[in-house]
Amino acid sequence: MKFQKNTFPISALLRNLSFHQKKIYKSLIHKEMLFIRKNKNKIIQNAQILYNQKKMNNSSIGYLKSTVNFSPLEQKHDEFVAAKCGPH
């Protein structure tokens, strides 16, 4: 599984918030970023475990029923990248 750096476009959301709401939202985002940075390795490790379990299609693991099927998403991703950047 490939992990890529992506950004979430929040500029449109922020345009519709009041100054006070923006301060609260920015504070929340900052706290979330700190948490993610602090726990980055554990998050990636757990994501890799989940991905591998889902790929093995282990039906005895209950929480896997709540996750998406990665294969079609990866295929669509590859098609999108090929259309934008050309085949690899």
C-alpha positions in Angstrom: 0.0 0.0 0.0 1.3 3.4 -0.9 0.9 6.3 1.5 1.0 9.7 -0.2 1.0 13.2 1.3 -2.3 14.8 0.5 -3.8 18.0 1.7 -7.4 18.7 2.5 -8.8 21.8 0.8 -10.2 23.8 3.7 -10.2 27.2 2.1 -13.8 27.0 0.9 -14.9 25.9 4.3 -13.1 28.7 6.0 -14.6 31.3 3.8 -18.0 30.5 5.3 -17.0 30.7 8.9 -17.1 33.6 11.2 -13.8 34.9 12.7 -14.5 33.2 16.0 -15.5 29.9 14.3 -12.3 30.1 12.3 -10.2 30.5 15.5 -11.9 27.4 17.0 -11.6 25.4 13.8 -7.9 26.3 13.3 -7.2 25.4 16.9 -8.9 22.0 16.4 -7.0 21.3 13.2 -3.7 22.3 14.9 -4.4 19.8 17.8 -5.3 17.1 15.3 -2.0 17.8 13.4 0.0 17.5 16.6 -1.7 14.2 17.5 -1.1 12.8 14.0 2.6 13.8 14.0 3.1 12.4 17.4 1.4 9.1 16.5 2.4 8.9 12.8 4.3 5.6 13.0 1.5 3.9 15.0 -1.2 5.2 12.6 0.7 3.9 9.6 1.4 0.6 11.2 -2.2 0.1 12.1 -3.3 1.1 8.6 -0.9 -1.4 7.1 -2.3 -4.2 9.3 -5.9 -3.3 8.4 -5.0 -3.2 4.7 -3.3 -6.6 4.8 -6.2 -8.1 6.8 -8.7 -6.8 4.3 -6.6 -8.0 1.3 -6.6 -11.5 2.9 -10.4 -11.2 3.2 -10.4 -12.7 6.7 -14.2 -12.8 7.5 -13.5 -13.8 11.1 -12.4 -10.2 11.9 -15.6 -8.3 12.5 -14.4 -4.8 11.9 -13.3 -5.6 8.4 -17.0 -5.7 7.4 -17.1 -1.9 8.0 -14.2 -1.2 5.7 -14.1 -0.5 2.0 -12.8 -2.9 -0.6 -9.4 -1.4 -1.4 -8.9 -3.2 -4.8 -11.5 -1.2 -6.9 -10.3 2.0 -5.2 -6.7 1.3 -6.1 -7.7 0.4 -9.6 -9.6 3.7 -10.0 -6.6 5.6 -8.5 -4.2 4.0 -11.0 -6.6 4.9 -13.9 -6.8 8.5 -12.6 -3.0 8.8 -12.3 -2.5 7.2 -15.8 -5.0 9.7 -17.3 -3.3 12.7 -15.6 0.4 11.7 -15.8 0.5 9.0 -18.4 1.2 5.3 -17.8 4.1 4.3 -15.6 
